[in-house]
Amino acid sequence: MAEPNLLAESRIAILGLGLMGGSLAMALKGQCTQTFGIDPDPLAVAYAQKHKIVDLAVEYPHDVLPRADIIILAAPVGGILKLIQSLPELHPGKAIVLDIGSTKAVIVREMEKLPSRFDPLGGHPMCGKEKLSINHAEAGLFKEATFAFTPCENTSKNAHLFAEHLVRVLGASSLWLDADTHDLWTAATSHFPYLAATALTLATPTESAPLAGPGFRSTTRIAATPASMMLDIFATNQINIIESLDLFRAQIDQIRELLHNNDLDSLKIIFERSVLHREQIIPEESRTEPP
């Protein structure tokens, strides 16, 4: 017997119409029974209505949210935690609840406190831009991205099936792991790189701007991400990010010492080791030949 397509049969409410929520709504348009967009920003709601990004966009969840079978929390991490606490009074019935916040351990623990009528699941699509508003949303944002899912203790088979249907529609691929492992890995691959880009930007003299080429631009791109989004991430993944900082500082200290001693042979070994290590982390990109 074929598994039911929970996505196609559902009414989906997306709380948060920024870059991620807006892009998700665009990708889901026509793939489910109905989409609702909810955001306290009237400009985001007006944009979603004007461009028909969702079937119905509103500022307040009270009238719309109870009609949803699936609830997707697409706010910043701090906003997601507040929404989880308010869900029991906003939605009286049963619903799958998926969040797409950037850290998972704190959120998963909060979702496990929800009443049993809710079916919670943590999630984090590994994609995005430094421009966060709905004006920059695009349906193809998730294509070929890894979508991490971090189950709660009470995540059901139905929520699992919905998640797999979702990634197929998005053109993404799923990765299932526990919340603590997610936060450890993303500290190194997502959260710390923002700090590195920020430090590099601040360490660069403004008078050198005429020589800021593609390498500098690509390396510092994420430093343009609004601080309002990043502060929630650092507040909820502090220990892992500090560990990544310590590992980075050890590497920088070693390179600085070799430069100070003009030990070019040892520097060459480090550079070559870095190439090989990067191939292990990003094998497909590393194999791509430059034009």
Disulfide bonds with the S-S distance in Angstrom:
none
